[in-house]
Amino acid sequence: MVSSLAVHPIDVSAEDLILHHVPASLLKKARKTSAIPSRQREAAGLCRAIASMSTIALMSTTALLLCAHNAAAADMNAGFVSLYGVFDTSIEITDPGSGWTPRMDSGAYRGSRVGLHGAEPIGDGTAIVFTLENGFGSTDGSLQVPGSMFNRQAWIGASGAWGEVRMGRQYSPIYIPFKGDLDAFGAGTIASGLNNLSKITPYANNALTYLSPQIAGLSATVMMATRDPSEDDGNGIDGYYVTASYRLDQLHLLYAHQQTHGAGALRANLGGASYGFGKLRVWLAFFNGDGGTPVYHGAGGSLSAQYSFSADARASLGYAHVRDYTTAGASADQFSAAFEYNMSRTLLLYFSAAYLANHDDASFTLRGVNVTGLPVAYPGAPVAGVQFGVLERF
């Protein structure tokens, strides 16, 4: 079965969305229907029941797609392959201290990409899974990384009630919570001070990862990456990553750590908490890091909040601060605002604005998740910018 998979605008793969956003009871029942062919009618009936619920607006689109996939898999006693993608294009006007500069960007909020995700049940609730994902520039059609077909993800693994194991090029465990769980801006667009003032490793090659199931609100991810021969730095371990998460009703706590080795070695920590108060949700996060290329040595935090006017309209405000230890006395503060509106299930419009104040000789700038920020005109220069973008998912 080959299908299309329109996903929520979060910078993780389709299968992560299914595992992380589908209610646990529904996921467990759907897995059973795909693992036991005799329950074909039950799988189809589950999807029909969900579609008729009066609370359908509260259900994730991915939950419905998961039902459809599993019902079809039960009928055909086979797996599925899903095609998914994101087009993110924006107009940005930024003043890095030398005057306003307009430009068109790709991937300012969520990296533009196209990918394939597949699963093949092998019995006892376990399936072989894989993801191939390519990043590209939506403004000119170019490869995000020249010469690399699947620069974002290329891995195979196995998934079941016991968790999931993956092997290959993957999102690092520190990147997944970074992109969705630590600030109101999803660590995307120029509005995210968390994104602009911190540094992590988003992808890892030659990686072996274990993702645990959620037990009593707790879950964890552990990754170990072996040394890439291209680094010409010997054999052995290239780095390790650990993430822990706890959810209880509207409270979410998480912590992530990475330590890479060799050229451009980077140690980084992220952590934070969020809590929902009706239509309002608040995030508090901290970050620090040392190393990387170019060298980063800083520590700071962010506070942000998002208010939902409706299921389709949201506004966010945020503040972030960093202490830059690469330069004596340097630091930076960022103030941000953003508005998002869902035009449809797959089309998102977003607007963001930010002001970043560099102090002493700090040289931080405004950038997007896959957009290189304009360099400041001089050390300590303030940076201001506005951005309007369109994000289409399929």
N, C-alpha and C positions, 0 to 999 in steps of 0.2 A: 504494500500500500504506500503510495506517495501522496503527500498532502501539503497544504500550505499552513503555516503556523504564525499567526499574528500575535506578537507578544507585548507585554507591558514594557514601557520604556526604561528598562534597567539594563545596565551594561554587563549582563551575565548571559550564559547560554540558555537555550530553550529548555533543556532538561532541568537546569537549576531552578528556573521559574516554576516548572511543574512540581518539583520536590519541595520547594520552599513556600509556595503560595497556595497550594491545594490543601483544603482541610485534611487532617491526618486520617479521619475515619473514611472519607471518600477515597483517598489514595489507597488505603489498605484494602477497601472493598474492590476498587478497580483492578488492583494488582491480582487479587484472587480470581476475578473473572477472566483475566488474560492468561492466568496460569492453569485454569481448569476449563477445558473446552466445553464440558457438559453444562456450563453456566452461561451459554451464549445469550439466552433470553434474559437472564438476570442482568447482564451487562447492558443490553439494549434498553431494558426497562429502567435501569438506573439513570441513563441519560434522559429518557423521556420524563422521568419523575423530576429530575433537576430542572429541566426546561420549563416545567409547569409550575414551579414554585413561585409564590408571590414575592419572595425575597430574591429573585434572580439578579437584581441590580447589585446585590452584595456578593455575588459569586464571581470568582475570577474567571476571565475568559479562558485561561489555561485549564481550569477545571473541566469546562465543557469539552475542550479539545482533547483532554486526557481521556474522558469518557468515550468520545468518538473513536479515538485510536484503539482503546482497549476493547470496545465492542467489536470493531472491525477485526482486531487481532484474534478475538475469540472465535468469530465466525470463520475466519480463514485459517485459523491455527498457525498464524505466521506473525512476523514482526511488522514494523512500519518504518518509513523514512519520511521525515518532515523537512520541508524547505522553508526557511525563515530569513528575514532580513530587516534592515533598518536603513532608511535614507534620512540623514540629518544635515540640513543646509541652513546657514544663517548669514545675516548681514551684521557686521560689527563695526562700530566707530569708536576708536580708542585714541586717547591722548597720553602717550608715555612721557610727557614732559617736553615734547618738541612740536606740538600741534596735533590737531585731530586727523586721524588716518582711517579712511573707510576700507573695508575689505570683505570678501565673501569667504566663509569658512565651511569646511566639512567636518562633522563630528564634534561640534562644540559642546553638545549636551550628551549624546550617546554616539559612540563611534559608528560611522556608516559601515555596514557589513552585510554579507550574504553568507548563509551557512546551511549545512545539512546535519540533521540529528537523526540517528536511527537506533532502534532497539529490536532485539531478537530474543523472545522467550526461550529458555532452555529447560524449564521445569522447576517445580518447587518454589515458585515465586521469584526466581532469579532470571535476569535477562542480560545478554551481552549488549552493551551500548557504545555508541561512538559519536563524535562530533568533529566536523571539519568546518572551519570558519575563516573567511577571507575579509580583510578590511580594505576599503577602497576610498578614494576621494570622490565625493558626490558632486564636486564643482568641476572636475575635469576627467573623471573616469579612471584615474591612475591607480595603480596598486599602492596601498598604504606603505608597504615595504617592497621596493623594487626587487624582483627576483625571487620573491617568496609567495607561493600560491596560497598557503593557509597560515598566514602570519599570526592570526589571533589564536586559533586552536586547531590541534590535530592530535586527537587521542582516542584510545579504545579502552574499554573497561567492562566491569560487571556490576550490576545493581540488584539489590534485593532488600528484604526486610532487615537484614543485618547491616546495611549501609551500602557504600559504593567504593569501588577501587578504580582508578584511572591511571593510564600510562601514556606519556607523550608530552606534547606542548600544550600547556593549560594556563588559564588564569591562575595567578598565585592566590592562595587562601586569604592573604591580607588584602587583596584587591577586591574580592567579592563584597565583604562588609563595607569597605571603603566606598564603593560605588552605590550603595543603597541604604546604609544603616547608620550613618554617622552625622549627617547634616540634612537640613531641609532642602538642599539643592542637589542631593544625590551626587555630590562631589563632581558636578558637571556645570558647564557654562562659566563665564567670567565671574558669576556671582558667588561661587564657592571659594571662600577663604581657605577652607580645609584643603581643597585641591591646589590652590595657588601657593600656599605657604608650607606645604609638607612635601615629602618625597618617599615613594615606595617603589617596589619592583612589581609591575603589573602582570608580566608573563614569565613562565619558566620553561626551559627546554629540558628534555630527558628526565621528566619528573614522574615520580610515583606518589600517588595521593590516596589517602583513605578519608572518606566523609562518613561520619557516624550518623545513625538515625537519631531523631530527637527523642529523648527519654526524660520524662518529667520536666520538660521545658529546656533540658540541657542538650547541646550538640557540640561537636568538635570536628576540626579538620586538621590533618597532619600531612605535610608534603616534604619529600626529600628529592633533591635534584642532583644528578651525577654531573661530573665535569664535562663540558662540551669540548671536543677535540679542537674546535676552531679557536679556542682561547689560548692554545699552546701553553698551557699552564699545568701540565701534568694530569694524572688521573685522580679519582677520588670524588669527594662530595663537593658539589658546587654551592649548595646552600640548603637551608631548611626553613620551613614556615609552619606556624601553629596558630590556630584560631579557636576560640571558645565562645559560645553564645548561650544566653539564658533568656527565656521568654516566660512571662507570667502575666496573662491578661494584656493590659496595655503597657506593661513595663518590658523593656528590652535592654539587656546588658551584654556587652561584648568586649573582647580583648584579642588583639592579633599581634604577632611578633614575627620578624624575619631576620635572618642572618645569612648573607651570601658571602662567597669567598672569591679569591682570584682578583683579576683586574676589575676595578670599579666596585669592590666589595661594599655592601651597604647593610648596616644594622638599623632597623626601624621598629617602632612600636606605635600601635594605635589602640585606642580604647574609648569607651563612651557609654552613654545611657540615653534612652529616649522614653518618653511617657506621653500617652494620649489623654487629653481632657475633652471628651466630646469631639467637637469639630477642630480643636486645637491640638497640635502635637509639638513637643519641645525636644530638642537634641542638645546634649552637652558632650563634647569630645576633647580628647587630648592627643598630641602626637609628638614624636621626637625622632631624630635620625642622625646618622653619622656615616659619611662616605658617599659612594656613588660617583658618577661622571656626568656633568661637572660635580665637584665636591660640594656636598651639603652637610651642614652641621647646625641644626636648629632644634628648637622645642617650643611648643605653644599649645593653644587650645581654641575652640570655637563654641559659640552659643548661637543657636538658630531656632526658629519657630515657623510653623506653617499652619495657616487657617484655611479650611475648606468651606467655601461659600455654598457649594453644591457638590454633587458627585463628579462634575466636570470642571469646576473652576477652583483654583487654589492660589493663595498669595503667601509669599515667604519673606522673612527678614532675617538678617544674620550679622554677626560680628566675629572676627577672628584676630588673633594676635600671635606673633612669633618673635622669638629672640634669636637673632642670627649670631652664632658664635664664631663664624669665620672672620668676622670683622669686629673689632673692639667697640662695644657700645651700640652696635647696630640692632635694629628691630623694625617691625612693620605692623600696621593695623589695617584691617579691611572692613568696610561697611557695605552691606549688600541688600538688594531687594530683587524679587522675581515674581512673575505671574505666569501661570500655566492654564491653558484651556483645551479640553478635549473636544475637538470638532466632531469626532466620530470615535468608534472603537479603535481605529488604527491611526488616526491623524491627530497630532498634538501641536498646538501653537505655544511658543514660549517667548517671554520677554525678560531680560535681566539687565541690571545696572549695578555698577560697583565703583567704589572709590578706595584706592589703596594708598596709604600714606607710608612711604619709606622714611626711616629716621637714620640720621648719621649717614653712613655709606652703604646702607642696605640697597639691594637692587632687585627686589621681587617685582613681578609684573602680573598682569591679568592674562589668563590663558584658559582654554577649554580642555576637555578630557583628551582630545586628539588634536589640539590646536596649539602651535607654538606661539607664545605671547610675544608681542613687540618688545624689544629690549628697551630699558629706560634710557632717556637721553643722557643722563649723568647719574652717578651714585647718589642716592637720596632723593631722586626725583619722584614726585607723586604721579600716580597713574589713575585715570578715570576712563570709564567706558560704558557703552550701552550696546545691547544686542537683541535682535529679533530673529527667531528661527522657526522652522517648520520641520517636524519630525514625522515621517510616515513609516509604518511597520507593516510587514506582510508575513 
